[in-house]
Amino acid sequence: KTAYEIKECDWSSDVCSSDLISGSDLYATSRAGDSVVVESDGINDQVLAGRNITIQSSDAAAAGADIMVEGVVRSAGNGALALSAKDTTYLASNLFTAGGDILLGSSILLSNDSIINSGSGNGDIIFSDSVNGGYDLDVSAGNGNIQFDGSVGNVSALNNVTINVAESVTANDSFTS
């Protein structure tokens, strides 16, 4: 098991109002340096909440702690979705909100084709650090904005980057795909 903590969640239903998942690799796993792993069962959303979802390395995590997202993470309400590893977030799945912001606070390394979609509302998608990996990235922000604050493809070029819809798209650093 990977160590994690979920707060503000009523387990009487399948959908939590808000999730905070924070880990520090307290249990032995086959992966070194992971603080949170969202595994996929191939069928269901692995993290589902009615409002905000935060997945982050805890304060106790090592400086090189990573987050691995292999299963779908979805905010079914208008809440935000935030991912922030102390080191790298490995993204091998899809991230969705129904109008809330998607905030990616650490470097992203695609380890499979991924979709990031904030719905048809005003949810912004913000990549605060670099995005790398030889896979496809499909991004949709509805009436929101897409912002790349770090370089894209500077270490490992992305296969394809598709921006489906957004009010505006801003790249504040180099962009290679």
C-alpha positions as CSV (number, residue, x, y, z in Angstrom):
1,K,0.0,0.0,0.0
2,T,1.1,3.5,-0.6
3,A,0.7,5.9,2.3
4,Y,-2.0,8.5,1.8
5,E,-4.5,10.4,3.8
6,I,-7.9,11.5,2.7
7,K,-9.7,14.2,4.7
8,E,-13.1,15.8,4.4
9,C,-14.6,12.7,2.9
10,D,-17.9,11.1,3.8
11,W,-17.4,7.4,2.9
12,S,-21.2,6.8,3.0
13,S,-21.3,7.6,-0.7
14,D,-19.1,7.0,-3.7
15,V,-18.5,10.7,-4.3
16,C,-16.7,12.7,-1.7
17,S,-17.3,16.4,-1.3
18,S,-13.6,17.2,-1.2
19,D,-10.5,15.0,-1.2
20,L,-7.0,15.8,0.1
21,I,-4.6,13.0,-0.6
22,S,-1.2,13.5,0.9
23,G,1.6,11.0,1.1
24,S,5.2,10.5,2.3
25,D,6.1,6.9,1.2
26,L,5.6,5.5,4.7
27,Y,4.9,2.0,3.4
28,A,7.2,-0.2,1.3
29,T,6.1,-0.2,-2.4
30,S,7.8,-1.5,-5.5
31,R,8.6,2.1,-6.4
32,A,11.3,4.2,-4.8
33,G,10.5,7.8,-3.9
34,D,6.7,7.8,-4.6
35,S,4.6,9.7,-2.2
36,V,1.2,9.1,-3.8
37,V,0.2,6.5,-6.4
38,V,-3.2,6.6,-8.0
39,E,-3.5,3.2,-9.6
40,S,-5.9,2.3,-12.4
41,D,-8.4,-0.6,-12.4
42,G,-9.1,0.0,-16.1
43,I,-12.8,0.7,-15.4
44,N,-13.6,3.3,-12.8
45,D,-12.5,6.8,-11.8
46,Q,-9.9,6.2,-9.1
47,V,-10.4,9.5,-7.4
48,L,-13.8,11.1,-7.6
49,A,-15.1,14.1,-5.6
50,G,-18.0,16.5,-5.8
51,R,-15.8,19.5,-5.1
52,N,-12.0,20.0,-4.7
53,I,-9.4,17.4,-5.1
54,T,-5.8,17.9,-3.9
55,I,-3.1,15.3,-4.4
56,Q,0.3,16.3,-3.0
57,S,3.5,15.1,-1.4
58,S,3.2,15.6,2.3
59,D,5.7,17.7,4.3
60,A,7.3,14.5,5.5
61,A,8.0,13.2,2.0
62,A,11.6,13.1,0.7
63,A,12.7,16.0,-1.6
64,G,12.6,13.6,-4.6
65,A,9.1,12.3,-3.9
66,D,7.0,11.8,-6.9
67,I,3.2,11.4,-7.6
68,M,2.1,8.7,-10.1
69,V,-1.3,9.2,-11.6
70,E,-2.3,6.0,-13.5
71,G,-6.1,6.2,-12.9
72,V,-8.6,8.8,-13.8
73,V,-9.0,11.7,-11.3
74,R,-12.3,13.6,-11.6
75,S,-14.0,16.4,-9.8
76,A,-17.7,15.8,-10.7
77,G,-18.7,19.2,-9.2
78,N,-17.2,22.7,-9.9
79,G,-14.3,22.1,-7.6
80,A,-10.6,22.5,-8.5
81,L,-8.1,19.7,-9.0
82,A,-4.6,20.3,-7.9
83,L,-1.5,18.0,-8.2
84,S,1.8,18.9,-6.5
85,A,4.7,16.6,-6.0
86,K,7.9,17.5,-4.3
87,D,9.7,16.4,-7.5
88,T,7.8,15.0,-10.5
89,T,4.2,14.1,-11.3
90,Y,4.1,11.1,-13.7
91,L,0.8,11.3,-15.6
92,A,-0.4,8.2,-17.4
93,S,-4.2,9.0,-17.3
94,N,-6.8,11.7,-17.5
95,L,-7.8,14.6,-15.3
96,F,-11.3,16.1,-15.4
97,T,-13.3,18.8,-13.6
98,A,-16.8,20.1,-14.4
99,G,-15.7,23.7,-14.6
100,G,-13.1,23.9,-11.8
101,D,-9.5,24.9,-12.3
102,I,-6.8,22.3,-12.8
103,L,-3.5,23.3,-11.2
104,L,-0.4,21.3,-11.9
105,G,2.2,22.6,-9.4
106,S,5.2,20.3,-10.2
107,S,6.9,19.1,-13.3
108,I,4.9,16.7,-15.4
109,L,6.3,13.7,-17.1
110,L,3.8,12.0,-19.4
111,S,4.0,8.2,-19.1
112,N,1.1,7.6,-21.4
113,D,-1.3,9.6,-23.6
114,S,-3.3,11.9,-21.3
115,I,-6.4,14.2,-21.4
116,I,-6.7,17.2,-19.2
117,N,-10.2,18.8,-19.4
118,S,-11.7,21.4,-17.1
119,G,-15.2,21.1,-18.7
120,S,-17.2,23.7,-20.5
121,G,-17.1,26.4,-17.8
122,N,-14.5,28.9,-16.8
123,G,-11.9,26.5,-15.3
124,D,-8.3,27.4,-16.1
125,I,-5.6,24.8,-16.6
126,I,-2.2,25.9,-15.3
127,F,1.0,24.0,-15.8
128,S,3.4,25.7,-13.2
129,D,6.5,23.7,-14.2
130,S,7.8,21.8,-17.2
131,V,5.9,19.2,-19.2
132,N,7.8,16.4,-20.9
133,G,7.3,12.8,-22.2
134,G,6.9,11.3,-25.6
135,Y,3.2,10.9,-25.5
136,D,0.1,12.8,-26.6
137,L,-1.4,15.6,-24.5
138,D,-5.0,16.6,-25.2
139,V,-6.1,19.8,-23.3
140,S,-9.5,21.5,-23.1
141,A,-10.4,24.4,-20.9
142,G,-13.9,25.4,-22.2
143,N,-14.2,29.1,-21.5
144,G,-11.1,29.0,-19.3
145,N,-7.5,29.7,-20.1
146,I,-4.5,27.3,-20.6
147,Q,-1.2,28.5,-19.2
148,F,2.2,26.8,-19.6
149,D,4.6,28.5,-17.1
150,G,7.5,26.1,-17.6
151,S,9.1,24.7,-20.7
152,V,7.2,22.0,-22.8
153,G,9.3,19.3,-24.4
154,N,12.7,20.6,-23.4
155,V,13.9,17.3,-22.0
156,S,11.7,14.9,-23.9
157,A,9.5,16.2,-26.7
158,L,5.8,15.4,-26.5
159,N,4.4,13.4,-29.4
160,N,1.4,15.7,-30.1
161,V,-0.2,18.5,-28.1
162,T,-3.8,19.2,-29.0
163,I,-5.6,22.2,-27.6
164,N,-9.3,21.6,-28.3
165,V,-10.9,24.7,-26.8
166,A,-9.8,27.6,-24.5
167,E,-10.4,31.3,-24.1
168,S,-6.6,31.8,-24.4
169,V,-3.4,29.8,-24.5
170,T,-0.2,31.2,-23.0
171,A,3.3,29.6,-23.2
172,N,5.8,31.5,-21.0
173,D,8.8,29.4,-21.9
174,S,10.0,27.2,-24.8
175,F,7.5,24.8,-26.4
176,T,8.6,21.8,-28.4
177,S,6.4,18.9,-29.5
